[in-house]
Amino acid sequence: MGLELCFKTGEGPYFKQPVQHPHDLERLEASTPIERLEYVWSTIRGVKSEIMGQKPLIGFSASPWTLACYM
């Protein structure tokens, strides 16, 4: 969405310019997940190909609410 995500040792992730006011929403980039996340699907397909069904593939993503709280 165009926000620069940073990580600070001992504190965790933060955005340099978080969304703090309604007008901040105007600077967010909107796109579909398919356009922005092709690298994720490509990685999953590659890993599945490598493990060839010998082991389960488990993934995790934080909920939209959790991610939005960081914004």
N, C-alpha and C positions, 0 to 999 in steps of 0.2 A: 504493500500500500504506500510505499515511498517513505516510510519512517526509518531513520537510521537506528538500528539496534546495537547497543554496546553492552559489554559485560565488565563489571567491576569486581575484582577479587574480594571475597568475603561479603559481598552485598547482592550479587546476582545481576540479572538483565535490567536494562533501563533504556529509554529512548531519549536522545539528545533534545528533541523537540516534541514532547508528548502532546496529546490532544487534551487541552485544558478548557477550551471555550468552544461554543458552537461554531464560530467562524473558522476554527482550526480544521473542521471537517472538509472545508473547501480545498485544502491542499493535499488531501489523500487521493491516491491513484486508484481508480476502480477498474477491475478486470475480472474475467471469469477464472475460477480455480484451474480449469483445464489449461488455459494459456500460461499461467504463472507456475504451475506445479508439474510440468512435463518431466522435469529432472527427477522428481520423486517416483513417478511411475516407471521411468527408465531404470532407476536404481532397484526398485522392487522386482521388475522383470529380470534384471541381471542376477540378483541374489537368488531368486527362485530357480533360475536356470542352473546356477552353480550347485545348489543343494539338491537338485533333482528329486524332490519329494522325500529325501532321506530324513529330514528334520522339519519341524513346523516353523513357519515364519511368523513371528509375532511383532507387531508394531505398536507405537503409542503416539498420540498427539494430544496436547492439552485442549481442553474445551474452548470454544469460541469466547466464552465468558472470561476464562482465565487469561487468554491472550489479550482480550480487550482491556482487562484491568491494568496490564502493563502499559497500554497505550495512553 
